[in-house]
Amino acid sequence: MTTTQPPMETGQVSPFDTTTAATAVIDSQGMVIGWSSAAETLFGCLAEDVLGRPVDEVLHDADSRPSPWLPTTDPSRHVHSETRKIRRADGTSVTVVLQVSSLDHRSTGAASVVVAATADQAQRWMTDQSMLHGLSTQSPVALTVYGPDLRLRWINDVLEEQLGLTRSDCMGRYSTEILPQGMILAPESAGTLEDVIAKVLETGEPVFDVLYSSPTPADLSHQRIWSCSYFRLSDADGSPLGVGESSFDITNRYEAGVRVALLGRASRIGTSLDVARTAQDLAAVVVPDFADRVEVDLMEHVLTSDRHSSGHDKSGTSLQRVAERSAQPMPEAVPRLGLLYSAEAGGPRRIVLPLAARDTVLGTVTLSRTPPRYPFAAQDVTLAEELVSRTAVCIDNAKPLCTRAHDGSHPAAQPSATGRAAAHRRRGRPQIRAHRRPTRRRRGLV
């Protein structure tokens, strides 16, 4: 249900609008020659009682300050405002803001127009105007107005900056024309952006927290993520005028969530006790969501039965490639690390990390990113180190079983030759029971 509020409360009409405000017209002699019905209500004087009288008598300053409404030759005061306490006809006072406009005039006729509003009304209006100006030029929240035809009618300055377009570039266009690669990430059932706007326009029910992703004309290679809310705009009678959109750029926050989710997927690494499979698990986790290419190389001794290879034994320290993976082109833009917009794009495009566990190097992991993907940021390097560290632990745990399987031996399943001989001797030896001699009781003792 839409509630229609008075125009003054919604800020749709200025309290200084001469069609509704308290207005007086003053001639060059300082006589009142015009008096509106709103002035009658505000100052408690009927028009027939004030017309032809000096304005200082009609609008008597309770503080006896000089008259502000006589014509002036100062061009800087051609239109000026003042706050005055005016004594009303019933003897009470009202604090008003006066806007005085000087008119070009002959020796007779109108010389100035005085428009008055209560100080409270004027303060609310100025606050509304200041807020609207701030939302338009200073707000970090992107604002958009869509018309009843779902085409853009207005955007604020921050959205101009994010899109790399001016208001005139956007006016009269659909959002899908401006952001053709845009897509709604959540909720998945929302459909297209035009579907969301049309539903809000039809029902009047606001919609909150629609996650929207798209590259922009300012940067076609990297995506921004916005959290968007929609609400219907109505006129004073409650008739729909369009839909307002407020959207906040949450790209950095979304990127942090992607890192956390990627770290959570590390549980998929090491689900088997096979070192090569564990390396392949890591590759599947990091490509393509984290890097464009990964190469996992393990030391030779990790893959062979020589568990006691020393660091001086070159045959045990050579590297062998066990996993590699490269990203394939995706049919649609999916938000991934390095492909989300960032103001800070410095860092390496290739990082090599050691696979190490218990002070032993097991191999290396090489991660690479290629343009247009951003280089690895500091947070990316930290995440990569954590993923590689977990992989190293899994490989270290799987290595003894791998080497035992390579030998074809298992201590628990195959007893030693000494143990078998001892068991054979026990089976062939007759069993002798020990008999204990009965104990005699000493006389006199119980």
C-alpha positions in Angstrom: 0.0 0.0 0.0 1.4 3.4 -1.0 0.9 6.3 1.4 0.8 9.8 -0.1 2.5 12.4 2.1 2.1 16.1 2.0 4.5 17.7 -0.5 6.3 19.7 2.2 7.2 16.6 4.1 8.6 14.8 1.1 10.5 17.8 -0.1 8.9 17.8 -3.5 7.9 21.5 -3.4 10.1 24.3 -2.2 8.7 26.3 0.8 9.7 29.4 -1.3 7.6 28.4 -4.3 5.6 31.6 -5.0 2.6 29.5 -6.0 2.2 28.1 -2.5 4.4 30.2 -0.2 3.6 33.3 1.8 4.3 36.1 -0.7 4.2 39.9 -0.4 4.9 42.4 -3.3 6.4 45.7 -2.3 6.6 48.9 -4.4 9.5 51.4 -4.6 8.0 53.4 -1.8 7.9 50.4 0.6 4.1 49.9 0.3 2.5 46.5 0.2 0.8 46.1 -3.1 0.4 42.3 -3.1 -0.5 39.8 -0.4 -1.1 36.0 -0.9 -3.5 33.8 1.0 -0.5 31.9 2.5 0.7 35.2 3.8 -2.6 35.8 5.5 -2.3 32.4 7.2 1.4 32.8 8.2 1.2 36.4 9.6 -2.5 36.6 10.6 -3.3 39.6 8.4 -6.0 39.7 5.8 -5.1 41.2 2.4 -7.6 44.0 2.8 -6.0 45.1 6.0 -2.4 45.3 4.7 -2.6 46.5 1.0 -1.4 50.1 0.7 0.3 50.1 4.1 4.0 50.4 4.7 5.7 47.0 4.8 7.5 47.8 8.1 4.1 48.2 9.8 2.8 44.9 8.3 6.0 42.8 8.8 7.2 44.4 12.0 10.5 43.0 13.1 10.2 41.9 16.7 13.9 42.7 17.3 13.6 46.2 15.6 16.2 45.3 13.0 16.5 47.4 9.8 14.1 46.7 7.0 15.5 43.9 4.6 12.9 44.3 1.8 13.5 47.7 0.2 15.1 47.8 -3.2 18.9 47.8 -3.3 21.5 48.8 -5.9 24.0 46.2 -4.6 24.0 43.5 -7.4 25.2 40.9 -4.8 22.0 41.4 -2.9 19.6 41.3 -5.8 18.3 38.1 -4.3 19.1 37.5 -0.6 17.8 35.6 2.4 17.4 36.6 6.0 16.1 35.0 9.1 13.7 37.3 11.0 11.3 37.2 14.0 8.1 38.8 12.7 5.4 40.0 15.1 2.0 38.7 14.0 -1.3 40.6 14.1 -2.4 38.8 17.3 0.8 39.9 19.1 2.7 36.6 18.9 5.9 36.1 17.0 7.0 33.7 14.3 10.5 33.1 13.1 10.7 33.0 9.3 13.2 32.9 6.6 12.6 35.7 4.1 13.8 35.5 0.5 13.8 39.0 -1.0 14.1 39.5 -4.8 14.6 43.0 -6.3 12.7 43.7 -9.5 13.5 46.0 -12.3 10.9 48.7 -12.1 9.8 52.2 -13.0 9.3 55.0 -10.5 6.0 53.3 -9.6 4.9 49.7 -9.5 6.4 46.5 -8.0 10.0 46.9 -6.8 10.6 43.7 -4.8 9.0 40.3 -3.9 9.2 38.9 -0.4 8.7 35.2 0.0 8.5 33.8 3.6 8.6 30.3 5.1 8.8 29.3 8.7 12.4 28.6 9.9 11.5 24.9 10.5 10.2 24.5 6.9 13.2 26.3 5.5 15.6 24.1 7.5 13.9 20.9 6.4 14.0 22.0 2.8 17.7 23.0 2.9 18.5 19.7 4.6 16.7 17.8 1.8 18.5 19.8 -0.8 21.9 19.2 0.8 21.2 15.5 1.1 20.1 15.3 -2.6 23.2 17.2 -3.7 25.4 14.9 -1.6 23.8 11.8 -3.0 24.3 13.1 -6.5 27.9 14.3 -6.1 29.6 12.8 -3.0 27.9 9.6 -2.1 29.9 6.3 -2.3 26.6 4.6 -3.1 25.8 4.4 -6.8 22.3 5.7 -7.5 20.2 5.1 -10.7 16.7 6.1 -11.7 14.9 4.0 -14.2 11.8 5.3 -16.0 8.5 3.4 -16.4 9.9 2.1 -19.7 12.8 0.6 -17.7 15.3 2.9 -19.4 17.9 4.9 -17.5 16.8 8.4 -16.6 19.6 9.5 -14.2 22.8 8.3 -12.5 25.0 10.0 -9.8 28.6 10.9 -10.0 30.1 7.8 -8.5 28.3 5.5 -11.0 29.7 7.7 -13.8 33.2 7.0 -12.4 32.6 3.3 -12.0 31.1 2.9 -15.5 33.4 5.3 -17.3 30.4 6.9 -18.9 28.6 10.2 -18.5 24.9 10.7 -17.7 24.3 11.7 -21.3 25.9 8.4 -22.4 23.5 6.4 -20.3 20.2 8.3 -20.7 17.4 6.5 -22.5 19.3 3.1 -22.6 18.6 -0.2 -21.0 21.0 -1.5 -18.4 21.7 -4.5 -20.6 22.8 -2.2 -23.4 25.3 -0.5 -21.1 26.5 -3.7 -19.3 25.8 -6.5 -21.9 27.9 -9.1 -19.9 26.2 -8.4 -16.6 24.6 -11.2 -14.7 22.8 -11.7 -11.4 24.8 -13.9 -9.0 22.2 -14.1 -6.3 19.4 -14.8 -5.9 19.6 -17.3 -8.8 15.8 -17.1 -9.4 15.9 -13.3 -10.0 16.2 -13.6 -13.8 17.6 -10.5 -15.6 18.0 -7.0 -14.1 15.1 -5.8 -16.2 12.9 -8.5 -14.7 13.7 -7.3 -11.2 13.0 -3.6 -12.1 9.8 -4.5 -13.9 8.5 -6.5 -10.9 9.3 -3.6 -8.4 7.6 -1.2 -10.8 4.5 -3.4 -10.9 4.2 -4.5 -7.3 5.7 -1.6 -5.4 7.5 -4.1 -3.2 11.2 -3.2 -2.7 13.9 -5.8 -3.4 17.2 -5.9 -1.4 20.7 -7.3 -1.8 20.7 -8.4 -5.4 24.3 -9.4 -6.2 25.2 -8.2 -9.7 28.4 -8.8 -11.6 29.7 -7.2 -14.7 32.8 -5.7 -16.4 32.3 -2.0 -17.2 33.1 0.2 -20.2 35.9 1.6 -18.0 37.5 -1.8 -17.7 36.2 -4.6 -19.9 38.7 -7.2 -18.6 37.8 -7.1 -14.9 34.5 -7.5 -13.1 32.9 -5.4 -10.4 30.4 -6.9 -7.9 27.5 -4.7 -6.7 24.9 -5.3 -3.9 21.8 -3.7 -5.4 18.4 -2.7 -3.9 15.4 -1.5 -5.8 12.4 0.6 -4.8 9.5 2.2 -6.6 9.4 6.0 -7.1 6.0 7.7 -7.0 4.6 11.2 -7.4 2.6 13.1 -4.8 -0.6 11.2 -5.8 1.1 7.8 -5.5 1.3 7.2 -9.3 4.5 5.2 -10.3 7.2 7.4 -11.9 9.9 4.7 -12.2 12.3 2.7 -10.0 15.3 3.8 -7.9 18.4 1.6 -7.6 21.0 1.9 -4.9 24.1 -0.2 -5.5 27.2 -0.5 -3.4 30.5 -1.8 -4.9 31.4 -4.9 -2.8 34.1 -6.2 -5.1 36.8 -6.3 -2.4 34.4 -8.0 0.1 33.3 -10.5 -2.5 36.9 -11.3 -3.4 37.7 -11.9 0.3 34.8 -14.4 0.3 36.1 -16.1 -2.8 39.5 -16.6 -1.0 37.8 -18.1 2.0 35.7 -20.4 -0.2 38.8 -21.5 -2.1 40.6 -22.3 1.2 37.6 -24.3 2.2 37.9 -26.4 -0.9 41.4 -27.5 0.3 39.6 -30.4 2.0 39.4 -32.0 -1.5 43.2 -32.2 -1.5 44.7 -35.5 -0.2 41.6 -37.6 -0.2 43.7 -40.6 -1.3 47.1 -41.9 -0.2 48.6 -41.4 -3.6 51.1 -38.6 -3.9 50.5 -38.0 -7.6 46.7 -37.9 -7.1 47.2 -35.5 -4.2 49.2 -33.2 -6.5 46.5 -33.4 -9.1 43.9 -32.5 -6.4 45.8 -29.3 -5.7 45.9 -28.5 -9.5 42.1 -28.9 -9.7 41.5 -26.6 -6.8 43.7 -23.7 -8.0 43.0 -23.7 -11.8 41.1 -21.9 -13.1 39.7 -20.2 -9.9 43.0 -19.0 -8.6 45.6 -19.2 -11.4 45.8 -19.7 -15.1 48.4 -22.5 -14.9 49.9 -24.7 -12.2 52.8 -27.2 -12.3 53.6 -29.6 -9.5 57.0 -31.2 -9.4 58.0 -33.8 -6.8 61.4 -35.0 -5.7 62.4 -38.4 -7.1 62.8 -40.0 -3.7 59.2 -39.1 -2.8 58.1 -41.3 -5.7 60.5 -44.2 -5.2 61.3 -46.6 -2.4 64.5 -44.8 -1.5 63.1 -43.2 1.7 66.6 -42.6 3.1 68.0 -40.7 0.1 70.3 -38.0 1.4 70.5 -34.5 0.1 73.9 -35.3 -1.5 72.4 -38.1 -3.6 71.6 -36.4 -6.9 69.6 -39.4 -8.0 67.1 -38.8 -5.2 66.8 -35.0 -5.5 65.9 -34.6 -9.1 62.4 -33.3 -9.8 59.7 -35.1 -11.7 56.5 -33.4 -13.1 53.4 -35.2 -11.6 50.7 -32.7 -12.3 50.0 -29.7 -14.5 46.8 -27.9 -15.4 45.9 -24.8 -17.6 42.8 -22.8 -17.6 40.5 -23.1 -20.6 38.5 -20.2 -22.1 35.1 -19.8 -20.4 31.9 -19.1 -22.4 30.8 -16.5 -19.8 32.6 -14.2 -17.4 32.7 -15.9 -14.0 34.0 -13.9 -11.0 37.4 -15.3 -10.2 40.4 -14.1 -8.2 42.5 -11.9 -10.4 39.6 -11.2 -12.7 37.8 -8.9 -10.2 38.4 -5.2 -10.4 41.1 -3.9 -8.1 42.7 -0.4 -7.8 45.9 -2.1 -6.7 47.2 -4.5 -9.4 50.9 -4.9 -8.5 52.7 -8.1 -7.8 54.3 -11.1 -9.5 52.7 -13.1 -12.3 54.6 -16.2 -11.4 55.3 -17.6 -8.0 57.3 -20.8 -7.1 56.6 -22.3 -3.7 58.3 -25.2 -2.0 56.4 -28.3 -1.0 57.9 -28.9 2.4 57.0 -30.9 5.5 59.0 -31.7 8.7 61.9 -29.6 7.4 62.1 -31.7 4.3 61.6 -30.4 0.8 59.3 -32.7 -1.2 59.0 -30.7 -4.4 57.8 -27.4 -5.8 54.6 -25.8 -7.0 54.6 -23.1 -9.7 51.6 -20.9 -10.2 51.2 -18.5 -13.1 48.7 -15.8 -14.2 48.5 -14.3 -17.7 46.8 -11.0 -18.8 44.1 -9.9 -18.5 44.2 -11.5 -15.1 45.9 -9.4 -12.4 49.2 -10.5 -11.0 49.2 -12.2 -7.6 48.4 -9.8 -4.7 49.9 -10.2 -1.3 46.6 -11.9 -0.1 46.9 -14.3 -3.0 50.5 -15.3 -2.1 49.4 -15.9 1.5 46.5 -18.1 0.2 48.8 -20.0 -2.1 51.3 -20.7 0.7 48.5 -22.1 2.8 47.2 -24.4 0.0 50.7 -25.6 -0.8 51.5 -26.2 2.9 48.4 -28.4 3.3 49.3 -30.3 0.1 52.8 -30.9 1.5 51.4 -32.4 4.7 49.1 -34.7 2.7 52.0 -35.9 0.4 54.2 -36.4 3.4 51.6 -38.6 5.0 51.1 -40.6 1.9 54.8 -41.0 1.1 55.6 -43.9 3.5 52.6 -46.0 2.2 53.6 -45.1 -1.4 57.2 -46.3 -0.8 56.1 -49.5 1.0 53.7 -50.3 -1.9 56.5 -49.7 -4.3 58.7 -52.3 -2.4 55.8 -54.8 -2.3 56.4 -55.2 1.5 54.2 -54.6 4.5 55.6 -55.3 8.0 52.3 -56.1 9.5 51.3 -58.6 6.8 54.7 -60.5 6.4 56.4 -61.8 9.6 60.2 -62.0 9.6 62.1 -65.3 9.0 63.2 -65.3 12.6 59.6 -65.1 13.7 58.5 -67.9 11.4 61.3 -70.3 12.7 60.4 -69.6 16.3 56.8 -70.3 15.6 57.7 -73.6 13.9 59.8 -74.7 16.9 57.0 -73.9 19.3 54.5 -76.1 17.2 56.9 -79.1 17.3 57.9 -79.0 21.0 55.9 -81.1 23.6 54.0 -79.0 26.1 55.2 -79.6 29.7 53.0 -78.5 32.6 54.7 -77.4 35.8 53.5 -79.0 39.0 53.8 -77.2 42.3 54.7 -79.1 45.5 52.0 -78.8 48.1 53.0 -76.6 51.0 53.1 -78.2 54.5 51.5 -76.3 57.4 53.8 -75.5 60.2 52.6 -76.9 63.5 51.1 -74.3 65.6 50.2 -71.9 62.9 46.8 -71.4 61.4 
